[in-house]
Amino acid sequence: MQTRAWIFGLTILGSLVATNAIAAPDRGFYVGAGAGRINVEDDGSGFDDGDTGFKLFGGYVLNEILAVEVTYIDGGSAEESATVFDPLLGFGNATLEVDTSVINLSILGDLLLTEQFSLFGRLGYAFIDTDLDISAQFAAGSASASDSDSSSEVSYGIGVVYRFTEQFEARAEFEGFDVSDGELNGFTASALFRF
């Protein structure tokens, strides 16, 4: 899966470099914020759910094609419930809650279609923190457990930009993170301000 992410990202960035012909915004810093659906999927347990998350980001435009960006993503709390059986406590209801947060460092390539619209691709490296909370309620009592994990993974994405003015833009994008034994991805809408 990691090879696929690298090929995807390099193909997008390569095509942007090769075909960009319209002047991009000037060099400089920008900041932005957004929100959207963050999905968590674990192949081992069958967990597959998502929640509304938010993101804060800032970056610097290097030239007409490339920018560097750092993003913080709070993935919210994905949650699933199931009926479970314990030999001592009997049947009960268990809930698994997964909280994720991501710091993503990435390079963006921009393909300007018109003065207002452009497409972009991203390739980067993400630091992902995951907190797991399991709780179960039985007629005879309750049980709970928690765990946390940190990993660093390849990240990639693609999106579209609409420029309202030279300083203000709106983005819609898909971002994926190449996690082992599952998937973490998001669909977000953001607003961006250039200095």
N, C-alpha and C positions, 0 to 999 in steps of 0.2 A: 504493500500500500504506500510505503514511503517513496518508492521509485516512481509510482504513478503520480504522486503529488509533485515531485521534482520535475517530471516531464511536462505535466500540465502547466506548472508555473513558468518554466523556461520557454515553453511554446508561446504562451500568452505574452510574456515580456519581449521575446524575440520578434513576434509579429508586430507589436506596438512600435518597437524601435525601427523596424523596416518600413512601416507604412505611414508614420506620422508626418503630415505635411502642413498643418495649419498651426499658426503661432499659439502656444500655450500661455497660461498666465505667467507673469514674471516670477523670478526667484523670490523666495521669502518664506516666512513661517505661517502656519495656519493652525487653528484649533477647531474642534468640533465635538458634537455629542449626538447620540442616537439611541434608539430602542428597537426591539424586535423580538422574534421568537428564537430561543436558543434550545436546541435539541440534544439530548444525551441518549446514546444507545450502547448497551453492553451485550456483546455476543454471548458471553458465558452464562449470564443469568437471565437473558431475555428481556432485561429492562429496556424500555423505550418510551421516553416521555420528554416533555419540555416545559418551559416556562417563559414568561416575559422577562427579558434581561435588558440591561442598558450598557452603553459604552461611552468612554471619554477618550479622545485621541488628539494628538498633536504631531505636526510634521514639518518638513522643510522641502520645498521644491528646489531640486538641483538644477534642472534645465527644462527644455520644452517637453521632455518625455518622462523623466524620472523624478521620483520623490522618495524620501525616507519617512517612516512613520512609526510611532509607538502608540499602542492602544491598550487601554484597560477595559476588560469586559467582565461584568458581573452577570453570570448566567442564570441568576434566580435559583429557584428550588424545584427541580423536577421530582415528581412523586408518583409512586405506584403502590396499590394495596392488593393483598391477596389473602385468601383463607389458608391457614396453616394448621398442622396437627402436631402436638407434642405428646409423647407417651405418658407423661406425668400430669400435664395440665389440660389435655384434651384439645378440642378445636378452638381456634381463635382467629383474630384478624391482625395481620402484620402489615406494617407500612414501611417502605424504603424511601428515604428522601436523599437526593443527591444535590449538593450545592457546588457550583463550579465558579472559579474566577481565573481569568487569563490575562497575562501581560504578553503582548505580541509585538515583536520588532519585525518590520517588513519593508520591502522595496516595492514601490508602485510604479507601474508603467502606464502611461496615458495615451489613448488614441483619440484625438479630437476629430469629431465628425462634422460639426459646425461650430460657430462661435459660442453656442449655448450648450450643445450636447457633446458628451464624450463617453467612451468606454474606458475602463481601467482593469488591470489585473494586478494581483499582489502575490508575492512569494516571501515567506519569512520564517521566523523561528519563534515558537511560543512557549511560555512557562505556565503550566496549568496546575492549579491547586484544586483538589477534589475532597469534599467532606461527605462522608456517608453516615446516616443515622437510621438505625433499624429499631422499630418498636413493635411490640406485639401485646395485644390485650386478650386475656383468657378469662373464663368465668372464675377460675381459681386464683388469678393473679396476673401479673404483667412482667414483661422482660424487655430489656433494651440493650443496644450495643452501638458503638460508633467507631469510625476509623477515618483516617485521612491519608491522602497520597499526593505527591508532587511529581511532575514529570516535565520533560522538555520535548517538544514535538515540532515537526515541520507544519507550517501553515500556508494556506493558499486561498485565493478568492478572486471573484470577478464581480464587476458592478457597472452601474451607469451613473453619470453626473449630469445635472442640469444647472447651468450658471445663470442666476438671476441678475447679478452685477459682477464687477471685477472682484469684489470682496466676498460676496455671499453665494453659496452653492448648496444644493441638496443632492444627496446620494441615496441610492438603493443598491444593496449588495448581498451576495452570498459569501460566507467565509467558512472554510473547513479546516479542521485540525486533525492531523494524521496520528490518532491515538491507537495504541495496541488493543486488540480484542474489542473493537467497537468504533463508534463515531461520535464526534462532537462537532456540531455545525450551527450556523446561525444565519437568519435572514433579517437584515436590519435596514432601517431608514434613518438617515442622519442629516444634520445641518452643519455647515462648515463655514468658518469666517477666516479670510486671509488678511494678514497685516500689510 
